[in-house]
Amino acid sequence: MKRCPNCGGKQFIVSAHVVQEWLVDDHGCFEQLIEDCIEIAHEPDDSDIWECNDCGHEAPGYEFNVKE
């Protein structure tokens, strides 16, 4: 479980890597989004930067870990 060490918040802003399906032109340049998430290539983990949605505190995910 994660909690913000600054304010106790329980919601976070994180980055994830997703695979999308695109329509491209004859040069391979993006034209239109067909499917916004076919697969998740990388879920947020403890080495990624997490930001508390309440107070904006930013740190690696492991700094938000608390024992249940």
Long-range contacts (C-beta under 8 A, 24 or more apart in sequence): 1-65, 1-66, 1-67, 1-68, 2-50, 2-61, 2-64, 2-65, 2-66, 3-64, 3-66, 4-52, 4-54, 4-55, 4-57, 4-64, 5-57, 5-59, 5-63, 5-64, 6-52, 6-55, 6-57, 7-52, 7-54, 7-55, 7-57, 9-52, 9-53, 9-54, 9-55, 9-57, 11-52, 11-53, 11-54, 12-50, 12-51, 12-52, 12-53, 12-64, 13-50, 13-51, 13-52, 13-53, 14-44, 14-48, 14-49, 14-50, 14-51, 14-61, 15-44, 15-48, 15-49, 16-40, 16-42, 16-43, 16-44, 17-41, 17-42
